[in-house]
Amino acid sequence: MPESRYELRPIGHVEVSGSAMVLRIDEPFRPALEGLAGFGHAVVLFWCHLADTEAHRSLLTCDRPYTKGPDRLGIFATRSPARPNPIGLTSVSILGVDTATGEIRIPFIDAEDGTPILDLKPYTPSVDRIREVSTPEWCAHWPQWSEDSATFDWSAEFTFE
């Protein structure tokens, strides 16, 4: 298969100021926010720009990233930002949407200030929720629900700081 090139254009960026977090959508894309306020959650695709290096893009395996995990994992078995294409994916709670300013207020996102946002999709249970999920034994003790992740001691799960 011949190598293809694709062009991605950010639609906005993540803003973090203290404990306040916002998805700031650029003006040309703000009409696309119409109707999003009716949803409680959104799926955010973003570019892990701080991991966009040749070294990170060529990393295909990693040594024991999780304290209870196997000695070696393929990068596709991790949520690491280091991957062939540093695309991040996460679901966020929507606290409010201001279409005029392009501001989506959220309580938390696992992205850095200035992170480019590639796309937003509404979270819908009929497409995004899975009834029967299986996970390896080493991570089966992780929270079953996103809301429970806020009080889970994630620092005890990783071998790096």
HELIX and SHEET records of a PDB file:
HELIX    1   1 GLU A   27  LEU A   33  5                                   7    
HELIX    2   2 LEU A   36  GLY A   38  5                                   3    
HELIX    3   3 HIS A   49  ALA A   51  5                                   3    
HELIX    4   4 GLU A   54  ARG A   57  1                                   4    
HELIX    5   5 ILE A   75  ALA A   77  5                                   3    
HELIX    6   6 PRO A  125  ASP A  128  1                                   4    
HELIX    7   7 GLU A  137  CYS A  139  5                                   3    
HELIX    8   8 SER A  146  THR A  151  5                                   6    
HELIX    9   9 TRP A  154  ALA A  156  5                                   3    
SHEET    1   A 7 ILE A  87  SER A  93  0                                        
SHEET    2   A 7 HIS A  41  TRP A  47 -1                                        
SHEET    3   A 7 PRO A 116  PRO A 122 -1                                        
SHEET    4   A 7 GLY A  12  SER A  17 -1                                        
SHEET    5   A 7 ALA A  20  ILE A  25 -1                                        
SHEET    6   A 7 GLU A 103  ILE A 106 -1                                        
SHEET    7   A 7 GLY A  96  ASP A  98 -1                                        
SHEET    1   B 2 THR A  61  ASP A  63  0                                        
SHEET    2   B 2 ARG A  72  GLY A  74 -1                                        
END                                                                             
